[in-house]
Amino acid sequence: MSVLPEFEKFAEFFSALNFEITEEQYAQFSSYASALVEWNEKMNLTGITDPDGIAVKHFLDSILPLKFLDIPKGESIIDVGTGAGFPGVPIKIYRPDVRLTLLDSLNKRINFLSAACSEANIEAKFVHARAEEGGRNNAYREKFGAAFARAVAAMPVLAEYCLPFVKMGGIFAAMKGPNENYRDGENAVKLLGGEIADVKEYSLPNGDKRVLIIVRKIMPTAEKYPRNGGQISKKSL
């Protein structure tokens, strides 16, 4: 059984939402999906392993935010808490010009990402660190034009993990489900040097609803942020 739908069906998922996929990109998606399914048998990467599910709920879901974001050519982007590589890897396949950093706290996931990207000929930098550690590291702090997170953490927590990576004028794109009130994160965003610039609601082809919260970085993040993980989880901003 194929790990992805055939090219024509796969491309139709994307073209229905005005994304054109080349056969070269399909080959990269297919290689990455094969590695995902193979590694998933020995470590928990995803509960979605059927061909249509991978195509829509992982790959298409990851690049849909690009409809609403103006990311300059060659921009540096970071996927914070990337897990199995989403949304960063599909974004890199669709936009090979961006310079991608994948950050995750689990070394075994970093090992998967490195191997899978190598097999699929995807260029990326891999960082094994907790988000709050990376955000205090001068090598990564305020160095990225865009930070992405497709995570279940509440918006105040996500903002503290992600905004320290974003340079002035850059954006933090929080990919969320439909049930969160983005206004709960407004205070945290402001304290961290950002402002909520836009909120977009949309749906995947299967009807799953999504919310994209776009935060613009308008001031440097104060040195005291991000706090350590215990403080962040105990009391959000």
C-alpha beads as a LAMMPS data file, in Angstrom:
LAMMPS data file: protein, C-alpha beads

237 atoms
236 bonds

1 atom types
1 bond types

-500.0 500.0 xlo xhi
-500.0 500.0 ylo yhi
-500.0 500.0 zlo zhi

Masses

1 110.0

Atoms # bond

1 1 1 0.000 0.000 0.000
2 1 1 1.290 3.449 -0.955
3 1 1 2.199 5.744 1.913
4 1 1 0.607 8.687 0.039
5 1 1 -2.216 8.931 -2.506
6 1 1 -1.106 8.854 -6.154
7 1 1 0.294 12.135 -7.471
8 1 1 -2.905 13.231 -9.257
9 1 1 -5.086 12.821 -6.159
10 1 1 -2.438 14.304 -3.866
11 1 1 -2.059 17.350 -6.106
12 1 1 -5.837 17.810 -6.238
13 1 1 -6.011 18.193 -2.450
14 1 1 -3.611 21.125 -2.773
15 1 1 -4.870 22.686 -6.021
16 1 1 -8.388 22.885 -4.563
17 1 1 -6.907 25.451 -2.160
18 1 1 -4.728 27.127 -4.813
19 1 1 -1.456 25.399 -4.016
20 1 1 0.319 23.892 -7.013
21 1 1 2.507 20.868 -6.247
22 1 1 5.208 19.675 -8.644
23 1 1 6.172 16.043 -9.141
24 1 1 9.543 16.845 -7.582
25 1 1 7.821 18.151 -4.455
26 1 1 5.534 15.111 -4.432
27 1 1 8.623 12.883 -4.444
28 1 1 9.943 14.715 -1.374
29 1 1 6.586 14.481 0.402
30 1 1 6.418 10.776 -0.454
31 1 1 9.932 10.079 0.834
32 1 1 9.232 11.954 4.057
33 1 1 5.907 10.164 4.550
34 1 1 7.611 6.791 4.085
35 1 1 10.168 7.637 6.747
36 1 1 7.397 8.892 9.057
37 1 1 5.438 5.638 8.797
38 1 1 8.562 3.484 9.134
39 1 1 9.913 5.282 12.211
40 1 1 6.441 5.476 13.716
41 1 1 6.544 1.709 14.168
42 1 1 9.356 2.048 16.717
43 1 1 8.574 5.436 18.296
44 1 1 5.406 7.485 18.768
45 1 1 5.457 10.202 16.108
46 1 1 1.849 10.357 14.893
47 1 1 -1.507 8.661 15.150
48 1 1 -2.228 9.590 11.526
49 1 1 -0.760 7.034 9.141
50 1 1 -3.345 6.526 6.370
51 1 1 -2.410 8.061 2.975
52 1 1 -5.188 10.670 2.810
53 1 1 -4.692 11.576 6.461
54 1 1 -0.974 12.220 6.012
55 1 1 -1.636 14.234 2.858
56 1 1 -4.362 16.445 4.347
57 1 1 -3.927 16.501 8.140
58 1 1 -0.132 16.761 8.113
59 1 1 1.124 18.110 4.796
60 1 1 -1.702 20.352 3.570
61 1 1 -2.521 21.513 7.109
62 1 1 1.118 22.581 7.505
63 1 1 1.290 24.779 4.418
64 1 1 -2.189 26.332 4.559
65 1 1 -0.972 29.219 6.789
66 1 1 1.155 30.391 3.851
67 1 1 -2.089 31.647 2.247
68 1 1 -2.227 34.315 4.947
69 1 1 1.463 35.088 5.546
70 1 1 3.920 37.180 3.561
71 1 1 7.234 35.446 4.197
72 1 1 10.085 37.057 2.217
73 1 1 12.245 34.943 -0.056
74 1 1 15.190 33.405 1.789
75 1 1 13.738 34.188 5.236
76 1 1 14.899 32.250 8.296
77 1 1 12.050 30.378 9.974
78 1 1 11.887 28.158 13.057
79 1 1 9.409 25.429 13.933
80 1 1 9.231 25.392 17.738
81 1 1 8.450 22.000 19.273
82 1 1 8.331 20.531 15.794
83 1 1 7.599 16.941 16.862
84 1 1 7.391 14.899 13.665
85 1 1 8.349 17.928 11.576
86 1 1 5.066 19.788 11.234
87 1 1 4.580 22.414 9.989
88 1 1 8.244 23.120 9.231
89 1 1 9.110 20.311 6.817
90 1 1 6.099 20.712 4.479
91 1 1 6.682 24.485 4.437
92 1 1 10.299 23.885 3.388
93 1 1 9.216 21.477 0.636
94 1 1 6.702 23.986 -0.706
95 1 1 9.011 26.996 -0.138
96 1 1 12.545 25.630 -0.645
97 1 1 13.949 29.181 -0.519
98 1 1 13.331 29.557 3.243
99 1 1 16.054 28.614 5.722
100 1 1 14.475 26.150 8.163
101 1 1 15.381 25.365 11.766
102 1 1 13.571 22.510 13.521
103 1 1 13.661 22.630 17.327
104 1 1 12.528 19.816 19.593
105 1 1 13.236 18.721 23.165
106 1 1 13.459 14.986 22.410
107 1 1 16.689 13.770 20.857
108 1 1 15.048 10.689 19.311
109 1 1 12.742 12.981 17.352
110 1 1 15.740 15.019 16.210
111 1 1 17.337 11.770 15.022
112 1 1 14.195 10.959 13.024
113 1 1 14.014 14.446 11.532
114 1 1 17.651 14.379 10.485
115 1 1 17.323 10.957 8.850
116 1 1 13.990 11.668 7.151
117 1 1 15.102 15.055 5.796
118 1 1 18.332 13.549 4.509
119 1 1 16.427 10.821 2.655
120 1 1 14.006 13.363 1.158
121 1 1 16.764 15.846 0.224
122 1 1 15.368 18.533 2.536
123 1 1 17.885 21.000 3.930
124 1 1 17.309 22.066 7.536
125 1 1 19.100 22.805 10.794
126 1 1 18.208 20.600 13.763
127 1 1 18.307 21.889 17.345
128 1 1 17.879 19.587 20.340
129 1 1 16.675 21.920 23.098
130 1 1 13.676 22.869 25.137
131 1 1 11.977 25.946 23.694
132 1 1 12.708 28.107 26.731
133 1 1 16.408 27.159 26.571
134 1 1 16.608 27.920 22.867
135 1 1 14.870 31.254 23.378
136 1 1 17.574 32.327 25.845
137 1 1 20.417 31.190 23.571
138 1 1 21.938 34.133 21.692
139 1 1 22.455 31.897 18.659
140 1 1 18.679 31.716 18.218
141 1 1 17.172 34.592 20.193
142 1 1 15.475 37.139 17.911
143 1 1 17.153 35.611 14.847
144 1 1 14.110 34.465 12.851
145 1 1 11.684 36.248 10.576
146 1 1 8.967 33.732 11.404
147 1 1 8.342 31.230 14.191
148 1 1 5.701 28.521 13.775
149 1 1 4.045 26.282 16.341
150 1 1 1.376 23.668 15.707
151 1 1 0.816 22.774 19.323
152 1 1 -1.854 22.130 21.919
153 1 1 -0.415 24.522 24.510
154 1 1 -2.537 27.537 25.426
155 1 1 -1.726 30.779 23.654
156 1 1 -0.019 32.528 26.628
157 1 1 2.350 29.565 26.979
158 1 1 3.015 29.256 23.241
159 1 1 3.756 32.967 22.994
160 1 1 6.396 32.776 25.732
161 1 1 7.994 29.778 24.029
162 1 1 8.000 31.290 20.536
163 1 1 8.186 35.099 20.527
164 1 1 11.748 35.232 21.935
165 1 1 12.959 33.607 18.687
166 1 1 11.371 36.272 16.461
167 1 1 13.312 39.322 15.285
168 1 1 11.804 42.801 15.162
169 1 1 9.216 43.037 12.407
170 1 1 8.924 39.255 12.174
171 1 1 5.916 37.118 12.948
172 1 1 4.860 34.264 15.186
173 1 1 2.234 32.027 13.594
174 1 1 0.248 29.960 16.108
175 1 1 -1.693 27.145 14.443
176 1 1 -4.647 26.253 16.618
177 1 1 -7.887 24.318 16.705
178 1 1 -11.249 26.096 16.797
179 1 1 -11.918 26.097 20.532
180 1 1 -9.426 28.584 21.931
181 1 1 -10.169 32.240 22.662
182 1 1 -7.118 34.006 21.221
183 1 1 -7.786 37.003 23.465
184 1 1 -6.557 34.905 26.397
185 1 1 -3.066 35.414 24.979
186 1 1 -3.198 39.160 24.407
187 1 1 -1.514 40.108 27.699
188 1 1 1.309 37.594 27.224
189 1 1 1.868 38.692 23.629
190 1 1 2.132 42.341 24.705
191 1 1 4.559 41.574 27.551
192 1 1 6.762 39.640 25.120
193 1 1 6.989 42.463 22.595
194 1 1 4.258 41.444 20.176
195 1 1 0.792 42.382 19.013
196 1 1 -1.904 40.159 17.553
197 1 1 -2.020 41.375 13.960
198 1 1 -4.665 39.053 12.558
199 1 1 -6.732 35.938 13.232
200 1 1 -7.742 33.704 10.320
201 1 1 -10.327 30.925 10.467
202 1 1 -10.439 28.249 7.782
203 1 1 -11.114 24.555 7.223
204 1 1 -9.274 21.552 5.789
205 1 1 -10.926 19.689 2.888
206 1 1 -12.254 17.101 5.363
207 1 1 -14.066 19.836 7.319
208 1 1 -11.634 20.100 10.256
209 1 1 -11.619 23.714 11.443
210 1 1 -8.426 25.664 12.051
211 1 1 -7.492 29.045 13.529
212 1 1 -4.266 30.861 12.671
213 1 1 -3.202 33.559 15.138
214 1 1 -0.657 35.907 13.549
215 1 1 1.488 37.865 15.996
216 1 1 3.769 40.686 14.839
217 1 1 6.971 41.422 16.814
218 1 1 7.025 45.158 17.462
219 1 1 9.453 45.412 20.421
220 1 1 12.407 43.340 21.652
221 1 1 11.490 40.670 24.198
222 1 1 12.557 41.644 27.729
223 1 1 15.617 39.747 28.982
224 1 1 13.653 38.036 31.763
225 1 1 11.647 36.080 29.152
226 1 1 11.288 33.256 28.508
227 1 1 11.166 32.058 32.095
228 1 1 12.084 28.487 32.976
229 1 1 9.645 25.720 32.112
230 1 1 8.401 25.279 35.651
231 1 1 7.495 28.950 35.988
232 1 1 5.788 28.987 32.587
233 1 1 3.629 25.960 33.379
234 1 1 2.816 27.128 36.911
235 1 1 1.714 30.680 36.045
236 1 1 1.132 31.896 32.503
237 1 1 1.645 35.572 31.661

Bonds

1 1 1 2
2 1 2 3
3 1 3 4
4 1 4 5
5 1 5 6
6 1 6 7
7 1 7 8
8 1 8 9
9 1 9 10
10 1 10 11
11 1 11 12
12 1 12 13
13 1 13 14
14 1 14 15
15 1 15 16
16 1 16 17
17 1 17 18
18 1 18 19
19 1 19 20
20 1 20 21
21 1 21 22
22 1 22 23
23 1 23 24
24 1 24 25
25 1 25 26
26 1 26 27
27 1 27 28
28 1 28 29
29 1 29 30
30 1 30 31
31 1 31 32
32 1 32 33
33 1 33 34
34 1 34 35
35 1 35 36
36 1 36 37
37 1 37 38
38 1 38 39
39 1 39 40
40 1 40 41
41 1 41 42
42 1 42 43
43 1 43 44
44 1 44 45
45 1 45 46
46 1 46 47
47 1 47 48
48 1 48 49
49 1 49 50
50 1 50 51
51 1 51 52
52 1 52 53
53 1 53 54
54 1 54 55
55 1 55 56
56 1 56 57
57 1 57 58
58 1 58 59
59 1 59 60
60 1 60 61
61 1 61 62
62 1 62 63
63 1 63 64
64 1 64 65
65 1 65 66
66 1 66 67
67 1 67 68
68 1 68 69
69 1 69 70
70 1 70 71
71 1 71 72
72 1 72 73
73 1 73 74
74 1 74 75
75 1 75 76
76 1 76 77
77 1 77 78
78 1 78 79
79 1 79 80
80 1 80 81
81 1 81 82
82 1 82 83
83 1 83 84
84 1 84 85
85 1 85 86
86 1 86 87
87 1 87 88
88 1 88 89
89 1 89 90
90 1 90 91
91 1 91 92
92 1 92 93
93 1 93 94
94 1 94 95
95 1 95 96
96 1 96 97
97 1 97 98
98 1 98 99
99 1 99 100
100 1 100 101
101 1 101 102
102 1 102 103
103 1 103 104
104 1 104 105
105 1 105 106
106 1 106 107
107 1 107 108
108 1 108 109
109 1 109 110
110 1 110 111
111 1 111 112
112 1 112 113
113 1 113 114
114 1 114 115
115 1 115 116
116 1 116 117
117 1 117 118
118 1 118 119
119 1 119 120
120 1 120 121
121 1 121 122
122 1 122 123
123 1 123 124
124 1 124 125
125 1 125 126
126 1 126 127
127 1 127 128
128 1 128 129
129 1 129 130
130 1 130 131
131 1 131 132
132 1 132 133
133 1 133 134
134 1 134 135
135 1 135 136
136 1 136 137
137 1 137 138
138 1 138 139
139 1 139 140
140 1 140 141
141 1 141 142
142 1 142 143
143 1 143 144
144 1 144 145
145 1 145 146
146 1 146 147
147 1 147 148
148 1 148 149
149 1 149 150
150 1 150 151
151 1 151 152
152 1 152 153
153 1 153 154
154 1 154 155
155 1 155 156
156 1 156 157
157 1 157 158
158 1 158 159
159 1 159 160
160 1 160 161
161 1 161 162
162 1 162 163
163 1 163 164
164 1 164 165
165 1 165 166
166 1 166 167
167 1 167 168
168 1 168 169
169 1 169 170
170 1 170 171
171 1 171 172
172 1 172 173
173 1 173 174
174 1 174 175
175 1 175 176
176 1 176 177
177 1 177 178
178 1 178 179
179 1 179 180
180 1 180 181
181 1 181 182
182 1 182 183
183 1 183 184
184 1 184 185
185 1 185 186
186 1 186 187
187 1 187 188
188 1 188 189
189 1 189 190
190 1 190 191
191 1 191 192
192 1 192 193
193 1 193 194
194 1 194 195
195 1 195 196
196 1 196 197
197 1 197 198
198 1 198 199
199 1 199 200
200 1 200 201
201 1 201 202
202 1 202 203
203 1 203 204
204 1 204 205
205 1 205 206
206 1 206 207
207 1 207 208
208 1 208 209
209 1 209 210
210 1 210 211
211 1 211 212
212 1 212 213
213 1 213 214
214 1 214 215
215 1 215 216
216 1 216 217
217 1 217 218
218 1 218 219
219 1 219 220
220 1 220 221
221 1 221 222
222 1 222 223
223 1 223 224
224 1 224 225
225 1 225 226
226 1 226 227
227 1 227 228
228 1 228 229
229 1 229 230
230 1 230 231
231 1 231 232
232 1 232 233
233 1 233 234
234 1 234 235
235 1 235 236
236 1 236 237
